[in-house]
Every structure is written in C-alpha cells, then in structure tokens.
Amino acid sequence: MQFEWKGVMPAITTKFTDNDTLDLKMFGLNINAQIDAGVQGIVLGGSLGEASTLTSNEKVELIKETVRLVDKKIPVVMTIAEQATKIAITEARSAQENGADALMILPPMRYKSTDYETVEYFKEIAKSTDLPIMIYNNPVDYKIEVTVAMFESLLELDNIQAVKESTRDIINIGRLQNRFGDRLKVLTGVDPLALESLLIGADGWVAGLVCAFPAETVAIYELAKAGYVKEATAIYRWFLPLLELDISPQLVQNIKLAEVATGIGTENVRKPRLDLHGEERKRVLKVIDDSLKNRPTLPDYKNLQPKENIFSV
C-alpha cells in the first residue's frame, strides 16, 4: 500500500458499550461504512476519539482491529496525545509495532510549551520512529500554534510530512504552501471551513461529521478536486449546519448523536463526558433531523471525469 497524505481521513469516534468497554462490533460497522464511501485513511485516538480516556491497552486493541478491518486498503493513522515526551515515544513505538501506518502528533497536553519546547517534543517523537507523521496544529483548542518558522525546523526530519491545519485562519494554508510547497502536505481539520480549504489547495480533510455522513463528505472532496465546484457547494451548504457541530466542546456527543441517526454508531461516551441533555440536546437533534429530511441525492462521485482547467500557472 502506497501512503499519501490526501483525501478524506475520518477522525473516527471510539465506540463504547453500555458497560463502558470498547464496542468493536459497532466500531467495525462504522469503519466499513467509511471504506465503502471511499475515505483514504482512518485516524484513531484523537480528541474526537476520546483519546484522553483510553488506556494504552485499549489503544492497541483499536489499532489491531482497525488494521484487520481495513485489510491494507487504506492507511491507519494513530494519534499521539500525551503529557510527557517519554510516554509519547512509548505510545508511538507501540503504534508502529501494532500495525499503524502513520502518526498524528498533538503538542504536549496540559503544559503550554514554548515554541522551542514544542519543536523539540515533536522532533524527539519523530526520531523514535520511521512512520510518516502529521502535526496537529490547533491553537484554538490546545493553545499552542505551530508557526511557519517552527515548521522550518521540523521539516529537517524526513518523516514529518503533513499538518492537520486547524488554526481556523484559512490564510495559513496559503502561507504554508507558499513556503514549503509539496514538502508539507496540508489537510484541513475544521469541518465548516473544509470546502474553502480544499478549493484553495488543501490536500485532504481530516473530518469529523464524516463519522455519521461518510458518503456526503467524500463526495464534497471528490467533486471539489475534480473541478465541480457548483455541485460540491450545493452539498456543502446542505451539510454546513451539521459541520458546525464539529466546532463545539461537545463535538463528541454531537457527532455520536448524528451517528445514531444514520445507523452507524451509538450515543455512549466515556465519563467525564455525559450525554447531551436539556435544550442543547433538543437543538442538536433538530439540526440532525432537519438535515436528514433534506438529505441530498449524491452524484456518482467515485467515477468523476476531472473538468479541464482553463487556467495555467
């Protein structure tokens, strides 16, 4: 399998049973739905995957099960989100030993590291493995921004190859691509900015609502990349109220409710998270229900002929 940082890569949710154990049956149902829709990778154990609540053994179990399910059709990317460099290195090596094809690395958890400390943290982990690495750049949620200057240093290591760009500053995509070109692949990580990001050159989309709506998500990506902007925009505008559920502190609960509505997930979350309740639950359910009532008919997005580009650079 040739690995490329492109396409739609779901930041997959972790499924739990009513007894708070891994629900591998429902997990498998969702993974198969993603594969059928045409995603180009699976990202495990991120914030949407409730990484902070998973044990090391559970992470290994998820990697092994995902590797089995995808059967080398698409790559498996494991997230490293730890507080200590030593533990992060251990988790990175474990991911590689258990079959992960690549890593997505978050900055140090809880401690707001300096630019120098952040770069050294990423570099030490990268040097401990030969797996391809994507850096998660999300200063909104994690209070640490990986700047263009920091990437200058990070890209001295060949296996640091991509960024999940979640600054919500769409101009940053252009900054990174102008400076690094194809050396740094850029994947958008903000659902409600995804189409805009793809149209200005993002290579891929690490998506959240794809967990509930895989076909619609992949359709937008494929249409946009093939030049069918009008068609992609029509689906995207329908999708936008759902996509905004991804930029909430309760994104896990929101997206799991959507997975229930589309039949490929359960609502179970792991404490301290709790199921949505009250007016917020009603609001989210209304967004989901209204969207399902108007769910679009998708074109044959898997067999598109790219539109001819009349412009040349």
C-alpha positions as CSV (number, residue, x, y, z in Angstrom):
1,M,0.0,0.0,0.0
2,Q,1.4,3.4,-1.1
3,F,0.8,6.0,1.6
4,E,-0.3,9.5,0.6
5,W,-1.5,12.4,2.8
6,K,-4.6,13.3,0.8
7,G,-8.3,12.6,0.6
8,V,-10.8,12.4,3.4
9,M,-9.5,10.8,6.6
10,P,-12.1,10.4,9.3
11,A,-11.1,11.3,12.9
12,I,-13.1,8.3,13.9
13,T,-15.1,8.1,17.1
14,T,-14.4,5.4,19.7
15,K,-17.4,3.2,20.2
16,F,-18.3,2.1,23.8
17,T,-20.8,-0.5,25.0
18,D,-23.4,0.3,27.8
19,N,-20.8,-1.2,30.2
20,D,-18.1,1.2,29.1
21,T,-16.0,-1.3,27.2
22,L,-14.9,-1.0,23.6
23,D,-17.8,-1.8,21.2
24,L,-15.8,-3.4,18.4
25,K,-19.0,-4.6,16.6
26,M,-20.3,-1.1,16.1
27,F,-16.8,0.2,15.5
28,G,-16.5,-2.2,12.7
29,L,-19.8,-1.3,11.2
30,N,-18.7,2.4,11.1
31,I,-15.2,1.6,9.7
32,N,-16.8,-0.5,6.9
33,A,-19.2,2.4,6.1
34,Q,-16.1,4.7,5.8
35,I,-14.3,2.3,3.5
36,D,-17.4,1.8,1.3
37,A,-17.8,5.6,0.9
38,G,-14.2,5.9,-0.3
39,V,-12.2,7.5,2.5
40,Q,-8.4,7.4,2.1
41,G,-7.3,6.8,5.7
42,I,-8.6,6.3,9.2
43,V,-7.3,8.5,12.1
44,L,-7.6,6.8,15.5
45,G,-7.5,8.1,19.1
46,G,-7.8,11.8,18.5
47,S,-9.9,14.3,20.6
48,L,-13.0,13.1,18.7
49,G,-11.9,9.5,19.6
50,E,-11.9,10.4,23.3
51,A,-8.1,9.7,23.4
52,S,-7.7,11.2,26.9
53,T,-10.0,8.5,28.3
54,L,-8.4,5.5,26.6
55,T,-5.9,3.1,28.2
56,S,-2.8,2.1,26.4
57,N,-4.2,-1.4,26.0
58,E,-7.4,0.0,24.5
59,K,-5.4,2.0,22.0
60,V,-3.6,-1.2,21.0
61,E,-6.8,-3.0,20.6
62,L,-8.3,-0.3,18.4
63,I,-5.2,-0.2,16.2
64,K,-5.2,-4.0,15.7
65,E,-8.9,-4.1,15.0
66,T,-8.7,-1.3,12.5
67,V,-5.7,-2.8,10.7
68,R,-7.7,-6.0,10.4
69,L,-10.8,-4.2,9.1
70,V,-9.1,-2.1,6.5
71,D,-7.0,-5.1,5.3
72,K,-4.4,-2.8,3.7
73,K,-6.9,-1.0,1.6
74,I,-6.2,2.3,3.3
75,P,-3.7,3.5,5.9
76,V,-4.3,3.6,9.7
77,V,-3.1,6.8,11.4
78,M,-2.7,6.7,15.2
79,T,-2.9,9.8,17.3
80,I,-0.2,10.6,19.9
81,A,-1.6,13.0,22.6
82,E,0.4,12.7,25.7
83,Q,1.8,14.9,28.5
84,A,5.3,13.6,28.7
85,T,7.8,13.1,25.9
86,K,8.9,9.7,27.3
87,I,5.3,8.4,27.3
88,A,4.6,9.8,23.8
89,I,7.6,8.0,22.4
90,T,6.4,4.7,24.1
91,E,3.0,5.2,22.5
92,A,4.5,5.9,19.1
93,R,6.6,2.8,19.2
94,S,3.6,0.8,20.3
95,A,1.5,2.1,17.5
96,Q,4.2,1.1,14.9
97,E,4.7,-2.3,16.5
98,N,0.9,-3.0,16.3
99,G,0.5,-2.1,12.7
100,A,-0.2,1.7,12.4
101,D,0.9,3.2,9.1
102,A,1.4,6.7,10.3
103,L,1.1,9.0,13.3
104,M,-0.7,12.3,14.0
105,I,1.0,14.1,16.9
106,L,-0.5,16.7,19.1
107,P,1.6,19.2,21.1
108,P,2.2,18.4,24.8
109,M,-1.0,18.1,26.7
110,R,-1.8,20.4,29.7
111,Y,1.5,22.2,29.6
112,K,1.7,25.3,27.3
113,S,5.2,24.7,26.0
114,T,7.3,27.4,24.3
115,D,8.0,27.3,20.6
116,Y,11.4,25.7,21.3
117,E,10.0,23.1,23.6
118,T,7.2,22.2,21.2
119,V,9.6,21.7,18.3
120,E,11.9,19.5,20.4
121,Y,8.9,17.5,21.6
122,F,7.8,16.8,18.1
123,K,11.4,16.0,16.9
124,E,12.1,13.6,19.7
125,I,9.0,11.6,18.9
126,A,9.7,11.7,15.2
127,K,13.3,10.4,15.7
128,S,11.9,7.4,17.7
129,T,10.0,6.0,14.7
130,D,10.2,5.9,10.9
131,L,6.5,6.2,10.4
132,P,5.2,9.2,8.4
133,I,4.0,12.0,10.7
134,M,1.3,14.6,10.6
135,I,1.5,17.5,13.1
136,Y,-1.8,18.7,14.5
137,N,-1.9,22.5,14.6
138,N,-4.9,23.6,16.7
139,P,-4.1,26.6,18.8
140,V,-7.8,27.3,19.4
141,D,-8.2,24.2,21.5
142,Y,-4.7,23.4,22.6
143,K,-3.3,27.0,23.0
144,I,-0.1,26.1,21.1
145,E,0.4,27.2,17.5
146,V,2.9,25.6,15.2
147,T,4.1,28.5,13.1
148,V,5.8,28.6,9.7
149,A,9.1,29.3,11.4
150,M,8.6,26.2,13.6
151,F,7.9,24.0,10.6
152,E,11.2,25.3,9.1
153,S,12.9,23.3,11.8
154,L,10.5,20.4,12.0
155,L,10.9,19.6,8.3
156,E,14.5,18.9,8.8
157,L,13.2,15.4,9.6
158,D,12.0,13.5,6.6
159,N,9.2,11.7,8.3
160,I,7.4,14.9,9.4
161,Q,5.4,15.3,6.2
162,A,2.0,16.8,6.9
163,V,-0.1,19.1,9.0
164,K,-3.7,18.9,10.2
165,E,-4.4,22.7,9.8
166,S,-7.0,23.7,12.4
167,T,-6.0,27.3,13.2
168,R,-9.3,28.5,11.6
169,D,-7.1,31.1,9.8
170,I,-7.7,29.9,6.3
171,I,-4.9,32.2,5.1
172,N,-2.5,29.9,6.8
173,I,-3.0,27.2,4.2
174,G,-1.5,29.6,1.6
175,R,1.3,30.6,3.9
176,L,2.4,27.0,4.4
177,Q,2.0,26.0,0.8
178,N,3.9,29.1,-0.5
179,R,6.7,28.4,1.9
180,F,7.0,24.6,1.7
181,G,5.2,23.5,-1.5
182,D,4.7,19.7,-1.7
183,R,7.2,19.1,1.1
184,L,4.4,19.7,3.6
185,K,1.0,18.3,2.8
186,V,-1.9,20.3,4.3
187,L,-5.0,18.6,5.5
188,T,-7.8,20.8,6.8
189,G,-9.1,19.9,10.2
190,V,-12.0,22.3,10.5
191,D,-15.3,20.9,9.1
192,P,-17.1,24.2,8.4
193,L,-14.0,25.5,6.5
194,A,-13.4,22.3,4.6
195,L,-14.6,23.2,1.1
196,E,-13.0,26.6,1.2
197,S,-9.7,25.0,2.3
198,L,-9.9,22.3,-0.5
199,L,-10.6,24.9,-3.2
200,I,-7.5,26.9,-2.2
201,G,-5.3,23.9,-2.3
202,A,-5.6,21.8,0.8
203,D,-4.5,18.2,0.0
204,G,-7.0,16.5,2.3
205,W,-9.6,16.7,5.0
206,V,-9.3,15.2,8.5
207,A,-13.1,15.2,9.1
208,G,-15.5,14.8,12.0
209,L,-19.0,14.6,10.7
210,V,-17.8,12.0,8.2
211,C,-18.3,9.6,11.1
212,A,-22.0,9.9,10.5
213,F,-22.1,11.0,6.9
214,P,-19.2,9.3,5.1
215,A,-20.6,9.5,1.5
216,E,-21.5,13.1,1.6
217,T,-18.1,14.1,3.0
218,V,-16.2,12.1,0.4
219,A,-18.5,13.4,-2.4
220,I,-17.6,17.0,-1.5
221,Y,-13.9,16.3,-1.6
222,E,-14.0,14.4,-4.9
223,L,-16.3,17.0,-6.6
224,A,-14.1,19.9,-5.4
225,K,-10.9,18.2,-6.5
226,A,-12.4,17.3,-9.9
227,G,-13.5,20.9,-10.5
228,Y,-17.2,20.5,-9.9
229,V,-17.4,23.5,-7.6
230,K,-21.1,24.2,-8.0
231,E,-22.0,20.6,-7.3
232,A,-19.7,20.5,-4.3
233,T,-21.0,23.7,-2.9
234,A,-24.6,22.5,-3.1
235,I,-23.9,19.5,-0.9
236,Y,-21.7,21.6,1.4
237,R,-24.4,24.2,2.0
238,W,-26.8,21.4,3.0
239,F,-24.1,20.0,5.2
240,L,-23.0,23.2,6.9
241,P,-25.4,23.1,9.9
242,L,-24.1,19.6,10.7
243,L,-20.5,20.6,10.1
244,E,-20.8,23.3,12.7
245,L,-21.5,20.6,15.3
246,D,-17.7,19.8,15.0
247,I,-16.6,23.1,16.4
248,S,-18.0,22.7,19.9
249,P,-16.6,21.5,23.2
250,Q,-19.3,18.8,23.0
251,L,-18.3,17.7,19.5
252,V,-18.0,14.1,20.6
253,Q,-21.6,14.0,21.9
254,N,-22.9,15.9,18.9
255,I,-21.3,13.6,16.3
256,K,-22.2,10.5,18.2
257,L,-25.9,11.6,18.1
258,A,-25.5,12.0,14.4
259,E,-24.1,8.5,14.1
260,V,-27.1,7.2,15.9
261,A,-29.4,9.0,13.4
262,T,-27.6,7.4,10.4
263,G,-27.4,4.0,12.0
264,I,-23.6,3.6,12.3
265,G,-22.9,4.5,15.9
266,T,-24.2,4.7,19.5
267,E,-24.5,7.6,21.8
268,N,-22.3,6.1,24.5
269,V,-19.5,8.4,25.7
270,R,-16.9,7.8,28.4
271,K,-17.1,9.9,31.6
272,P,-16.4,12.6,32.5
273,R,-18.3,13.3,29.2
274,L,-22.1,12.8,29.6
275,D,-24.8,12.5,27.1
276,L,-26.3,15.8,25.9
277,H,-29.4,16.9,27.8
278,G,-32.0,19.6,28.0
279,E,-32.2,22.4,25.5
280,E,-28.8,21.7,23.9
281,R,-29.8,18.2,23.2
282,K,-33.0,19.4,21.6
283,R,-31.1,21.9,19.5
284,V,-28.6,19.3,18.2
285,L,-31.3,16.8,17.4
286,K,-33.2,19.4,15.5
287,V,-30.1,20.2,13.4
288,I,-29.7,16.5,12.6
289,D,-33.4,15.8,12.0
290,D,-33.8,18.9,9.7
291,S,-30.7,17.8,7.7
292,L,-31.9,14.2,7.3
293,K,-35.3,15.5,5.9
294,N,-33.4,17.3,3.1
295,R,-30.5,14.8,2.6
296,P,-29.3,15.3,-1.0
297,T,-29.0,12.7,-3.7
298,L,-25.4,12.3,-4.5
299,P,-23.8,12.1,-7.9
300,D,-21.6,9.2,-8.9
301,Y,-18.7,10.9,-7.2
302,K,-16.4,7.8,-7.4
303,N,-16.3,7.9,-11.2
304,L,-15.9,11.6,-12.0
305,Q,-14.0,12.9,-15.0
306,P,-12.0,15.9,-14.0
307,K,-13.1,19.2,-15.6
308,E,-10.5,20.7,-17.8
309,N,-8.6,23.6,-16.1
310,I,-8.7,26.6,-18.4
311,F,-6.1,28.4,-16.3
312,S,-2.4,27.6,-16.1
313,V,0.1,28.9,-13.6
